[in-house]
Amino acid sequence: MLNNKMTELLKIKYPIIQAPMAGGVTTSKLVAEVSNSGGLGMIGAGYMTPIQIRKQIQEIKQLTSNPFGINLFVPNDFNVIENQIKLSNQILDPIRQQLHLHQKDGFEIPNFREVFEIFTEQIKVVMEENVPICSFTFGIPSKEVIAELKQANIILMGTATTVREAVENELAGMDIVVVQGSEAGGHRGNFIDGNQESLVGLMSLIPQVVDNVSIPVISAGGIMDGRGLMASICLGAKGVQMGTAFLTCLESGAHQVHKEAILNANDDQIVLTRSFSGKWARGIKNKFILEMQKNEKLLPDFPVQNTLTHDIRKSSATQNNQEFMSLWSGQSPRLAKNQTVESLIKSIIGEAQKLNLGI
């Protein structure tokens, strides 16, 4: 049961993918350790420059000879509305004061063309460095990009939050689709359906997608152990993608305050917010989320709001203040542990094998 079309395609021992968490969580050590332990390590490269990506790929190659992958954000057109930015800054300034930061009048917001050019350069680096697997979030790249990557023999993984999005991924030529249930931590990869429509629970989503696509389906969202892996496989998935479980591992680059917050959180503290980035994301409720709640609908969309809150998030992390950090987490924080990647993967597989014998 644990060896299937997905493990063969990705050339990995176990059907476990470490979620590509952007923002510095996926250190070279984390990615390499996952791959060395029989899973698939993934670089969360959404916010990285092409130069940073190349450097990290080369570092990982020194640490593992096993396959690893990379995840990129598909650029979506967005509007930069001056009045909206001004209003958001006014709402954010009282929080900046609490962190002893200067008030802001404006911000250098990259335009869509600049974002798209960076994405094109990222793709170029992935091909030049022969990364075997590339996944995408927030959409599906163009036919041209997909054709280029396929010509370079790179395995492509898409992300979907609904059946419709999964079908579109298969039609576009993706080799594998990761289906993200509403339980997933951080930003989810919806790109056709709206936030409300895409909040399908994982256990409902897996069998519906499996019945409508022929490519391997990977499940993601709140999975932390062997029980989650076996439940996913029973519903037709070929494997799992896990984020929060790896985020609290010793090799993860997540801030210690973030790790501690998850390890001490209860399930009812995990909420959805768009206040940090302008895109709905799941994390631990804190002062920032509560203070911003009443103004949430007025804020600019991603990536504009994400740029506006950067100084707040950075300063809060520097001050070890969890109240204004984006503490992304899936819906199963009580199952998180502070352990090595190797012990996490061993325990998942051990538990899965025991459950398999009992079937």
N, C-alpha and C positions, 0 to 999 in steps of 0.2 A: 504493500500500500504506500510505503514511503518512497519507493522508486517508481517513477512514472515518466510520462512524456515531458513534463516540465523539468525534472531533474536531468533528463537526457539532453534536452535542448540547451539548458544552461550549464551543463557539465559539472553539476554539483552533487554532493553525497546525500544531503538532506533537503527536503522541500521547504526551506526556511530562507526568507529574504529579509535582510535588515533594512527597514524603511529609510529612504534617502532624505533625512531631516536636514533642511537647509539652515544656515546661520551658525555654522561652526561645530555642530554636534558630531558630525561624521568625520572625526579625525582619521588620519592615515592608519593609526594603530587600531581603531575600532573596525574600520573597513577590512583591514588585513586579517585581524583576529577572527572575524566572522567567516571570511573565506577559508582561513586555515583550519577552522573548526568544522568545516563541511557545509556551511551555509553560503549565501551570496551576500558579500559586503557591497554596499552602495554609497557612492559619494553624493551628498545633497548639494548640487552645484548651482542651484537657482540664483543665489546672490553673488556668486564668484566671478571674478574677471577671467578671461581666457588664460592669462599668465598664471594666475593662482591655480586654475584647473590643471594646467600642464605640469606645474610643480608637484601638485598632490598626486597626480597619476604616476609620475616618476618615482615618488616616495613609496607609494603602495607597491609598485613593481619590485622594489628592493626588499619589501617585507613579506610578499607572498608570490608564489608561482601559480596559484589557483585563480580561476576567473573571478572578476569583480565587475561592478557596473557603475553607471553614472546617471543621475537624473537631472533633467533641465526643465525650466518653466517655458511653456509655449507662450510667446508674447501675444497679448490681446490689446486691441486698440483701446485707448482711454482718453478721457477729457480732462484737461487742466483748466479749471474754472477759478479765476482769481478771487471772486467773492467767497467761494466755498473754502478756499485756502485761508483767506483772511479770517473767516468765521471759525474754522477749525483751530487756528492759532490762538484766537481769543479764548476758546474753550479750554485749550491745553495750557495756556499761560499760568493759571493758578497752580497747576500741577508742577510746572517748571519752577515756580517760586518755592514750592515745598522741597524741591531738590537743589535749590540755590543755583538755578540755571537762568541765563538771560532770556528775556521775552523775545519772541521772534515776529518779525513783520512779514517776511516772505521766505521762500526756499528755492533752491535750484532743483527743479523737478525735471528729470530727463524726459524728452518727448518720445513718442512711439518709435520714430525712426531710429533714434539712438539705441533704444532697448532692442529693436529688431537686429540692428547691426551687431550688437554684443552677442545675441543668440546665434547669428550666422558664424561669428568667430568661434564661439563655444563648440559648435558642430564641427568646425574645421579641425579644432584641437582633438576632439574625440576620435576623428578619423585618422589624423596623423599619428596619434599615440596608440592606435589599434586597441581601443577599449572594446572588449567583446560584447558588452550589453549596454544598451542605452534606453532609459525610460523617460516618459514625458508626463507632466502634470499641467493642469489648466487648459488642456486642449490637445489637438492633434496637429503635428507639423504639416507643412505643405507636401503635395505629391512629389515635388522635386527633391525636398530634403529626405523624404522616406526612400526614394529611389537611390539617392546618393549613398545613404547609410546601408541599404541592402546590398548595393554593389560592393561595399567594403566588408560584406559578410558580418555585419553587426546585428545581433538579435535585438528586436524592438519590443518594448513593453509600453502599453498605454494605461491610462487610469480612467476609471468610470465610476459614477455614483448611482447610475440607473441603468436599466436594460438598454434603453435607447442609446445612451453614451457608449455602452459596451459593444453594441452592434456596429456603431459608427467606427469604433477602433478596429474591429475586424475588417470592415469594408475598406478601410484606409490601408490595410496591409500589416497591422501590428501582429507579431508572432504570439504574444501573450497579453492578457488584460488583467490588471489589478482592479478588483472591485472594492471600493471603500464604503463601508457602512457608516451610518451617522455616528457611530461610536468612536470613530477615528479622531486622534488628537491633532492639534494644529490645523492648518488649512487643508481642506479637502479639494479633490480635483474636478469638481463639477464644471462643465463648460457649455452644455446645451440647456439643461434644466436649471431652473432657479433654485435659490437656497432652500426654500420650503419644500419644493417638489423632490429635491435630491436627498432629503433626510430619510432615506429608506434604511431600516435596520439590517445589519449584515446577514443574520440568519434568514431573513426574508429575501434578501438580494441575491445571495449565492445561487440557490436552485433556479430562480427565475432567469438569471444570466446564463447559467449552464445549459438551460433548455433552449436558449436562443442564439448561442454562438458555438462554433466548433473548435476555436482555439483554446488552449489551456487557460483556466480561470484561477487567479490567485486571490485569496481573501485577505482583507485588511480592516482593522477597526476594533480595538479593545481586546485583541488576542494577546495573551501573556504566557501561555503554558501549553503543555501537551494536550490538555482537554480542548483548548481552542483549536489546535491543529487537527485533532481527530474529528471534532465536530464539523470543521470546514470540509475535510475530506469526505465525511459521510454525506454531506450535502452536495458533493460533486466538484469541489475545488481540488486543484492539483497541489496546492501548497498555500503558505501564508506569508504575509509581509507584516513585520512587527516593528513598531516604532518605540513606544513608551518603555517596553521591556528592555530594549537596548539602550535607551536614553539614560537609565539609572545605572548602567554597567560602569565598572571602573575605567574602562578604556574610552568611554564617551567624552566628548568635549563640552558637554552641557555644563553651565555654571553650577558650582556646588550648591548654591542657594536653590536653584531650579530642581536639582536632584533631591535635595532634602524636602522641598515642598511636595513633590510627588510621593516620596516615601512616607510622608506624614499626612497625606490627604485622604479624605473619605470620598466615596463615590458620589455623594450629593453635593460636593463642592465643584464638580466639573461642569462648566457652563459654556454656552456659545456666545461669542462677542465679535463685533466688527470694529471695535474702537481702536485696536492697535494698528490694523493694516488697511481697513476699508473692505476687507473680504472676511466673511464669516469663518471663524476658527474656534476650536475647542481647547479650553485650558482651565486652570484653577482660578476660581473667583478670588479677586483681591481688590484693594482700594481703588485702583485705576478703573477696573471694569465697573465697579459700583458707582463711582463718581461720573463716569462717562455715559452710563446707561440712558439717562434722560435725553441726551443729545445724539445718541447713536445714529439715528436716521439722517441727521444733517451732515454727517461727515463725508468727505470725498471717498471715491472708490480706490481700490488697490490699483497701482502701487503708490498713489499720491499720499494717502494717509499714512502708509508705511514709512515714507520718507519724512513726513512731518513729526512722527513720534520717535524717530531714530535717536535723537538726543536724550529723550526721556528714558527710553529703554536702556541705552548705553550707560547713562549716569546712574540709573537705579542699580544696574549690575555692578558697576564700579564701587558703589556705596554698600553693596551686599543687602540691598533693600528689596525684598520680594514684593512689596506693595505696588510697584510700578513697572515690574518686569512682565513680559509675555511668558507665562509659565505653561506652555503647551503640554497637554496630556490627554490620552485617550480615557475612556470611561471606566477603566479597571485599575485605578491607582493602588487599591488595596493589595493587588497581586504583584506589585513592583518590588524588586529586591536590589540591594546593593551587592553585586557579585561580578565575577569576571565573565566575559563573553563565553569562554570555554565551559564554565559551570552552568550558565544559562542554557546553552544548546544541549549539553549532556542531559540536563534535567528534563528539557522538553522532549527529547528523543526517548529517554528512559520511561517517562510517563506515557508517551504515545504508544510505545511498544507494549507496555502493560495493558493499556486499554484495548489495543488491537488483539491481544491474546484472549481478552474477555469477550470479544464480539462473537 
